Amino acid sequence: MISSQNVLGHELIGLGILVSGAANPTHRGINGTIIDETKNLLVIETTRGVKRIPKMHSTFRVVLPGRQLVEIDGSVMVLAPERRINLHEKKRIT
């Protein structure tokens, strides 16, 4: 089950998100649903179209199931999604 303690080890696509902080001031306040993720970007579907937000130098509030909010520093997410998930799994096993 996804929680604030293990969110980085889970798939983020489909979760609600708010860009709470960003080096680029035009990115702050963007909210919507994560529809894709790359090593360096989160792709967010908003009411104003699709936005690509760099993970580095951004802070995100992610809505987990049950409406729990978790704030994530984007710099800890700068890995290909499959590598981030695999690293988390390995750390949990050992």
N, C-alpha and C positions, 0 to 999 in steps of 0.2 A: 504494500500500500504506500502510495506517495505521501510524503510528509515534509516538513521544513528541514528535517535532519538528513533526508536522502534525496531531495529534489534533483540534485545534479546527476544522480544515477538513473534517472527516469527520462522517458521521452517527454519533451516539452510541447510538441505539436498538439494543437487543440486546446491548450490552456489560455486563459485570459491573461493579458499583460498590460502594464502601464510603464512607460519610460519615465522614471521618477527623477533621473538626473542624466545629463549628457554633456560632453564637451561642446557639442553643437547645440546652441540654445533652441534651434527650430525643432529638435527632436524631443525636447522635454514636453511631457504631457500627452504624447501620442499613446493611444490605447486601442486595444482590439484583441484579436486572437492570433496566436502564433500559427502560421501555416507552413513554415519551412525554416530550416536552420542549416547554416554552413559553419565552417570552422570560425569564421570571423563575423558573421552576420546573423541576426534574427530577422525573419521576414514576417511582417505583421499585417494582417488584413484589418483595415479600419473602415469607418464609414466614408472616408474620403479617398479610398483606394488602398493599394498595397504599398507599404513602406519597408525599406531595408535599413535596419539600424545596426551600426557596428557594435559589437559586444564590448570591445576595449573602450575605456573611458565613458562607459554608460552604466547606469544603475537601473535595475528593473524590479517592479513589484509584480509577482506572479500570483495568480489566483489558483489555489489548489482545490481539489474536490472538497466539498463541505464549506466553501467560501473562505477558507483560511488564506491569509496573505503572507507571502514570504518575500523579503527583499534580497536581491542577489546582485553582487558586484559583477558586472559583465566580464571583468578581466579573468575571473576564475573559470569562466565558461569558454575561453578561447582555445578550443580543441574541436576537432571534427566530432560531431555528436556521438558517433559510434565509439570513438576512442575515449571520450569522456565517460560514457556509460560503462565501458569495459574496465577502465581504471577504477571507477567506483566499486564495481563488483569485485575486483581483485583485492582491493583494500578491505572490503567487508569480509571476504573469505579468510584472509590471513590474520 
